[in-house]
Amino acid sequence: MFGYNLTYYRLAIISMLLLESGEDNVSLIAVVSIGGLGKTMLAKSVFNDEQVQKHFQLKMWVCVSDDFDLKQIVAKIIKAAPNDKNLENLEMEQLQKSLREVLGGKRYFLVLDDVWEENRAKWLELEELIIDSAKGSRVLVTTRSKRIADCTASKDQSHALGILNEDQSWTLFKRVAFKSGQEPENSNLVKIGKEIVGRCKGIPLAIRTIGNLLYGENLESKWLTLNKEFSEIRQASEGVLCPPLD
């Protein structure tokens, strides 16, 4: 965990997951940010936490992406839970029945990763299918859309991740690009490295990606070439350098 302090978010979310109070059986928590800030990494860290694993009777991870097809999502949730159900050729009504049987009043933890659908009506349909469970059940949603976070998360349970500042960005880059995380004696490499980091705009994924590419490379020509190539890369709105990992 690093930078804008994912450890803080991790502890805050785990605390919400383990909290017993609340009127609703199922509470929804959202993590929102632009691509590359570590939403999925944060969710995985929470999902694999020992306390979380012991606290919930049922743990499920579902990658949603841009296809918010309710039938497919229900099927994915069922498949993510330990069971021997055959879902082949089942209609929606049968899937709903199977989902109720899988959840079966258990206290569950469901992660819906990388959600894009902003239609609140579709969210309400899904909520209706998953709220009938034991008190203390939790759903964690990761998304790039604040609108999704606002319409899914329970009160005060939305977390917006920020970007790294200049010092944090350089510290992360040093850890990834230089052996032992130490700046090299070659001041030109340091200068080029700082130019590259500046173009990463504080996005950890970009910093890690290009830092890994440069790790162990001591030739200034290699650094200059990569710096030039990087400066020509057009940053897309959803991420940089490579397909978003979160």
Buried (B, 14 or more C-beta within 10 A) or exposed (E): BBBBEBEEBBBBBBEBBBEEEBEEBBBBBBBBBBBBBBBBBBBBBBBEBEEBEEBBBBBBBBEBEEEBEBEEBBBBBBEBBEBEBEBEEBEEEEBBEBBBEBBBEEBBBBBBBBBBBBEBEBBEEBBEBBBBBBBBBBBBBBBBBBEBBEBBBBEEBBBEBEBBEEEBBBBBBBBBBBEEEEBBEBEEBBEBBBBBBEBBBBBBBBBBBBBEBBEEEEEEEBBBEBBEEBEEEEEEEEBBBEEBBB
